[in-house]
Amino acid sequence: MHSTIYRDNGQLLMEKVSLQSIADKFGTPCYVYSKTALELNYHAYVNALKSHPHLVCYAVKSNSNIAVLQSLAKLGCGFDIVSIGELERVLIAGGNPSKIVFSGLGKTADEMSRALDVGIHCFNVESESELRLLNKTAEEKGLKAPISIRVNPDVNAKTHPYISTGLKEDKFGIDINQALDVYQDAASMSNINIVGLDCHIGSQIVEKSPFVDTMKRLLELADTLNEQGITLNHVDIGGGLGVRYQNESIQSVDQYMRAILPLLEGRSETLIVEPGRSMTANAGVLLTEVLYVKVTEHKNFAVVDAAMNDMLRPSLYQAWMDVQNVETNVNQQEKTYDVVGPVCESGDFLAKSRQLTVKEGDCLCLFSAGAYGFVMSSNYNSRPRVAEIMVNEDSAFVIRQRETLEELIKGEHLLPEQ
């Protein structure tokens, strides 16, 4: 997937802007995203799918900043949402409601009602109880709810267990062997309109075979449904295409689609895909300043101003993310460092055992931070959330202001005096 970060005369640049200049102007820590990379990554899907009817629905949970959503909406991108908050973000950003699919296994009646009001493309239903509630909610509004059933195909995505979603022991979806019965129930409901079939097997998948296996199982079910008089307008294979963080052997979007599209040859169903990480991960970085260099008998630590509350992936998933100094430091000796933050947890680290040339005051760049970065951040240790910046060619814009201490405690109240 496309990145627009490169080194020129020792300086890291994003598009035409020096990352050091962004750190100097906007402060650290901060997330920085490339508008061009986002656009290139979207077009990679559109171009790979052009031979078949399709809808690319960006998974908002990957990065929900409204400027990111706006950039994609302007290209005609659809959106995969999992909450009413994500729905409202997409609408504010100019997203087309008719290109929104609503995933997630805990939808409330209020969320269903709002989505029905704006006219989304489809609800990806994850349980029989949800189906009944959706039918009741739609009946109260005098509407028909468009649905697909999210099936669980019991396919091993061969990824981290926390981001595997297609095994029979995972909480998501309906067992593919029970799906026919659920579809027949849905067909009998007066306020349900069956439009598709949905599946999502996990994230950071680096092999084609799990996707191919999944698609074969989906199409077999689609044919069975058709024999029962249930015709589908679309098949949704979800997202999950992996990206390169270190030295993974990954599939390009084109390679992925060349494996999938032959299975759809001669079929009328629109193919929906829900990419998230593959659109945003390598379009973004996290900049952080080295506060202290701490040398002990056993280890060297680069203590930085970003922490696990700003970027959770290394602590949560033991994720490896590349770290580089934004400026080549030829006068400094290279040593092995753990890059750690100020949070009072031993699990607060961004990188371990990295060869770096650093001194106090240097700015470090954490690569591949555009997905599941800011969206998973928190105020742990009462730390304000960081700024987000968007680069477009030779310009950089604040797309989220750094949280202030006043905003940090907004809504909290002292008890009245007794």
C-alpha positions in Angstrom: 0.0 0.0 0.0 1.2 3.5 -0.8 3.3 5.7 1.4 4.5 9.2 0.6 7.3 9.3 3.2 10.9 9.5 2.0 14.3 10.7 3.1 16.0 13.6 1.3 19.4 15.0 2.4 19.0 13.2 5.7 15.6 14.7 6.4 12.3 12.6 6.5 9.6 14.2 4.4 5.9 13.5 3.9 5.0 14.6 0.4 6.9 17.9 0.2 6.9 18.8 3.9 9.7 18.1 6.4 8.5 16.1 9.4 10.9 18.1 11.6 9.2 21.3 10.5 5.8 19.8 11.5 7.1 18.9 14.9 8.6 22.4 15.3 5.4 24.1 14.3 2.7 22.0 15.8 4.5 20.3 18.7 4.8 16.7 19.7 3.4 14.1 20.1 1.3 14.4 16.9 -0.1 12.2 14.2 0.6 13.2 10.6 -1.3 11.9 7.6 -0.7 12.1 3.9 -3.8 13.1 1.8 -2.1 11.8 -1.3 -1.4 8.4 0.2 -5.0 8.0 1.3 -6.2 8.8 -2.2 -3.7 6.5 -3.8 -4.7 3.6 -1.5 -8.4 4.1 -2.3 -7.7 4.2 -6.0 -5.7 1.0 -5.7 -9.0 -0.8 -4.7 -11.1 0.9 -7.4 -8.6 0.2 -10.1 -8.3 -3.5 -9.1 -12.0 -3.9 -9.0 -13.0 -2.1 -12.2 -13.9 -5.3 -14.0 -16.7 -6.1 -11.7 -19.6 -4.1 -10.0 -18.2 -3.0 -6.7 -18.5 -0.7 -3.7 -15.4 0.2 -1.5 -16.6 0.9 2.0 -13.7 2.3 4.1 -13.7 0.9 7.7 -14.1 4.0 9.8 -12.8 2.3 13.0 -9.3 2.4 11.4 -9.1 6.2 11.5 -12.2 8.3 12.1 -10.9 11.8 11.8 -13.4 13.8 9.8 -10.8 15.3 7.4 -9.7 11.7 6.6 -13.3 10.8 6.0 -13.9 13.9 3.9 -10.9 13.2 1.7 -12.3 9.7 0.9 -15.9 10.9 0.6 -14.9 13.3 -2.1 -13.6 10.4 -4.1 -16.9 8.6 -3.9 -15.9 6.2 -1.2 -18.4 4.3 0.8 -18.0 3.6 4.6 -18.2 0.7 7.0 -19.4 1.9 10.4 -19.8 0.2 13.8 -21.5 2.9 15.9 -23.8 5.9 15.7 -20.8 8.1 16.4 -19.0 6.8 13.3 -22.3 7.4 11.4 -22.5 11.0 12.4 -18.8 11.5 11.6 -19.3 10.2 8.1 -22.4 12.4 7.5 -20.5 15.5 8.8 -17.6 14.6 6.4 -20.0 14.5 3.4 -20.3 10.8 3.1 -23.2 9.4 1.0 -25.6 7.5 3.3 -26.6 5.1 0.5 -22.9 3.9 0.5 -22.8 3.1 4.3 -22.9 -0.4 5.7 -23.5 -0.7 9.4 -21.5 -3.5 11.1 -21.0 -4.4 14.7 -22.7 -7.0 17.0 -24.2 -4.7 19.6 -26.3 -2.2 17.6 -29.0 -0.4 19.8 -32.5 0.5 18.7 -31.5 4.2 18.7 -28.6 3.5 16.4 -30.8 1.4 14.1 -33.4 4.2 14.1 -30.9 6.9 13.1 -29.4 4.7 10.4 -32.9 4.0 9.0 -33.7 7.7 9.0 -30.7 8.7 6.9 -31.1 5.7 4.5 -28.0 3.6 4.8 -27.2 1.0 2.2 -27.3 -2.0 4.5 -27.2 -3.4 8.1 -24.8 -6.3 8.6 -26.8 -8.3 11.0 -24.8 -10.5 13.5 -27.5 -12.3 15.5 -31.1 -13.5 15.4 -31.9 -11.2 18.3 -30.5 -8.2 16.4 -32.6 -9.2 13.4 -35.8 -9.2 15.5 -35.0 -5.8 17.1 -34.2 -4.3 13.6 -37.5 -5.6 12.2 -39.4 -4.1 15.2 -37.6 -0.8 14.9 -38.2 -0.5 11.2 -41.9 -1.4 11.7 -42.3 1.4 14.2 -41.0 3.8 11.5 -43.0 2.3 8.7 -39.8 1.4 6.9 -38.1 -1.7 5.5 -34.5 -2.3 6.8 -32.0 -3.5 4.2 -29.9 -6.3 5.6 -27.2 -8.8 5.0 -26.4 -11.5 7.4 -22.8 -11.6 8.7 -21.8 -15.2 8.6 -18.9 -16.8 10.4 -17.2 -19.2 7.9 -14.7 -20.7 10.4 -11.8 -19.7 8.3 -8.4 -19.2 10.0 -7.1 -15.8 9.0 -3.6 -16.7 10.4 -3.3 -13.4 12.3 -3.1 -12.2 15.9 -5.9 -13.8 18.0 -7.2 -10.4 19.1 -7.9 -9.4 15.5 -9.1 -12.8 14.2 -12.9 -12.6 13.7 -13.9 -15.5 11.5 -13.3 -18.6 13.6 -16.2 -20.4 15.2 -15.1 -19.5 18.7 -15.0 -15.7 17.8 -17.9 -13.5 19.0 -18.7 -12.2 15.5 -21.3 -13.3 13.0 -23.7 -16.3 12.6 -22.3 -19.8 12.0 -22.4 -20.3 8.2 -24.1 -23.7 8.8 -27.0 -21.9 10.5 -27.2 -19.0 8.1 -29.9 -20.5 5.8 -32.4 -20.8 8.7 -31.7 -17.2 9.7 -32.1 -16.0 6.1 -35.5 -17.8 5.9 -36.6 -16.2 9.2 -35.5 -12.8 7.8 -37.5 -13.4 4.6 -40.6 -13.9 6.6 -40.3 -10.6 8.4 -42.5 -7.8 7.0 -40.0 -5.0 7.7 -36.8 -6.6 6.5 -35.4 -6.4 3.0 -32.6 -8.9 2.3 -30.0 -7.4 0.0 -26.7 -9.2 0.7 -24.4 -11.6 2.4 -21.5 -10.4 4.6 -18.4 -11.7 6.2 -15.2 -10.5 7.8 -12.5 -12.9 9.0 -9.9 -10.6 10.6 -7.3 -8.0 10.2 -3.6 -7.9 9.1 -4.0 -10.9 6.8 -0.9 -11.4 4.6 -2.0 -14.5 2.6 -4.5 -14.8 -0.2 -5.8 -18.3 0.7 -8.0 -17.3 3.7 -9.8 -14.7 1.4 -10.2 -17.3 -1.4 -11.5 -19.9 0.9 -14.0 -17.4 2.5 -15.3 -16.3 -0.9 -15.8 -19.8 -2.1 -17.9 -20.6 1.1 -19.9 -17.3 0.7 -20.7 -18.0 -3.0 -21.8 -21.6 -2.2 -24.2 -20.2 0.4 -25.4 -17.5 -2.1 -26.2 -20.2 -4.6 -28.2 -22.2 -1.9 -30.1 -19.1 -1.0 -30.9 -18.4 -4.6 -32.3 -22.0 -4.9 -34.6 -21.1 -1.9 -35.8 -18.0 -3.7 -33.6 -15.5 -1.7 -31.7 -13.4 -4.3 -28.8 -11.3 -3.2 -27.7 -8.0 -4.6 -24.3 -8.0 -3.1 -21.6 -10.2 -1.4 -19.5 -8.4 1.2 -16.1 -10.0 1.9 -15.1 -7.4 4.6 -11.6 -6.1 5.0 -8.4 -7.4 6.6 -5.7 -7.1 3.9 -2.4 -6.8 5.7 0.2 -4.1 5.4 4.0 -4.1 5.7 5.1 -2.9 9.2 8.5 -4.7 9.2 9.4 -7.3 6.6 6.1 -9.1 6.1 5.5 -10.7 2.7 2.2 -9.0 1.9 -0.3 -9.1 -1.0 -0.9 -6.0 -3.0 -4.5 -5.0 -3.6 -4.2 -6.0 -7.2 -2.8 -9.5 -6.2 -5.6 -9.9 -3.7 -8.3 -9.0 -6.2 -6.8 -11.1 -9.0 -7.3 -14.1 -6.7 -10.9 -13.2 -5.8 -12.5 -11.8 -9.0 -12.3 -15.0 -11.1 -14.6 -16.6 -8.5 -17.2 -13.9 -9.3 -17.0 -14.2 -13.1 -20.4 -14.4 -14.7 -22.2 -13.5 -11.4 -24.4 -10.5 -10.9 -23.7 -9.7 -7.2 -21.9 -6.5 -6.5 -18.7 -7.1 -4.5 -18.4 -5.0 -1.4 -15.0 -4.7 0.4 -14.3 -2.9 3.7 -10.7 -1.9 3.8 -9.4 0.0 6.8 -5.8 -0.6 7.8 -4.7 -1.1 4.2 -6.0 2.4 3.4 -4.6 4.3 6.3 -1.8 2.5 8.2 1.1 3.6 5.9 -0.5 6.9 5.2 0.3 8.1 8.7 3.1 8.5 11.3 3.4 9.5 14.9 6.0 12.1 15.8 7.5 12.2 19.3 10.4 14.0 21.0 13.1 12.3 23.0 12.8 13.8 26.5 15.6 11.9 28.1 18.3 9.3 27.2 18.5 7.0 30.2 21.4 4.5 30.3 21.4 1.7 32.8 23.7 -1.3 33.4 21.3 -3.5 31.4 19.5 -1.3 28.9 19.4 2.0 27.1 16.1 3.9 27.1 15.0 6.7 24.9 12.2 8.2 27.0 9.8 10.0 24.6 6.8 12.3 25.1 4.4 9.8 23.3 3.1 6.9 25.3 0.9 3.8 25.3 -2.2 6.1 25.8 -1.3 7.7 22.4 -0.3 4.5 20.5 -1.6 1.3 22.1 -0.7 -1.2 19.4 2.8 -2.2 20.7 1.5 -2.7 24.2 -1.8 -4.4 23.2 -0.6 -6.6 20.3 3.2 -6.5 20.8 3.1 -4.9 17.4 6.4 -4.0 15.7 6.4 -0.5 14.2 9.5 1.1 12.6 11.1 4.0 14.4 13.5 6.4 12.8 15.1 9.7 13.7 13.5 12.4 11.5 17.0 13.8 10.9 20.1 11.7 10.1 22.4 12.1 13.1 25.9 11.4 11.8 27.7 12.7 14.9 25.9 10.5 17.3 26.9 6.9 18.1 24.3 4.2 17.2 23.2 2.2 20.2 20.4 -0.2 21.0 17.4 1.5 22.7 14.0 0.7 24.1 11.7 3.6 23.1 9.4 4.1 26.1 6.9 6.7 27.2 6.1 8.5 30.5 3.1 6.4 31.5 3.4 4.6 34.8 3.2 1.1 33.3 6.1 -1.3 32.4 4.0 -2.1 29.3 4.4 1.5 28.1 6.7 1.2 25.2 6.6 2.1 21.5 9.6 -0.1 20.4 12.1 -2.4 21.9 15.8 -3.2 21.1 16.1 -0.8 18.2 19.4 0.5 16.7 19.1 4.3 16.8 21.3 7.4 16.9 19.5 9.7 19.3 20.1 12.5 21.7 17.8 14.4 24.0 15.6 16.8 22.0 15.6 14.7 18.8 12.3 14.0 17.0 11.5 10.3 16.3 9.0 9.1 13.7 6.9 6.0 14.4 5.9 4.6 11.0 2.7 2.9 9.9 0.7 4.8 12.6 -2.3 5.9 10.5 -4.5 2.9 11.5 -5.6 2.1 15.0 -3.5 4.9 16.4 -5.4 8.0 17.5 -8.7 6.1 17.4 -7.5 3.8 20.2 -5.9 6.6 22.3 -7.0 7.5 25.7 -6.5 10.0 28.6 -4.8 7.4 30.8 -2.6 9.2 33.4 -4.7 12.3 32.7 -2.7 12.9 29.5 -4.4 15.2 26.9 -4.9 13.6 23.5 -2.5 14.7 20.8 -2.9 16.8 17.7 -3.6 15.4 14.2 -2.1 17.0 11.1 -2.9 16.4 7.4 -0.2 17.0 4.7 -1.3 17.9 1.2 1.6 18.4 -1.2 3.6 21.3 0.4 1.0 22.3 3.0 0.2 21.0 6.5 -3.1 21.6 8.3 -4.3 20.9 11.8 -7.3 18.5 11.5 -7.6 18.0 15.2 -6.3 20.5 17.8 -4.3 19.2 20.7 -6.5 18.6 23.7 -6.2 21.2 26.5 -6.1 20.5 30.2 -9.5 22.4 30.4 -11.0 20.0 27.8 -9.5 17.1 29.7 -11.8 17.7 32.8 -14.8 19.1 30.9 -17.9 17.6 32.2 -16.5 16.6 35.6 -17.8 18.2 38.8 -16.7 18.5 42.4 -19.2 17.3 45.0 -21.2 20.1 46.6 -19.9 21.2 50.0 -21.7 19.4 52.9 
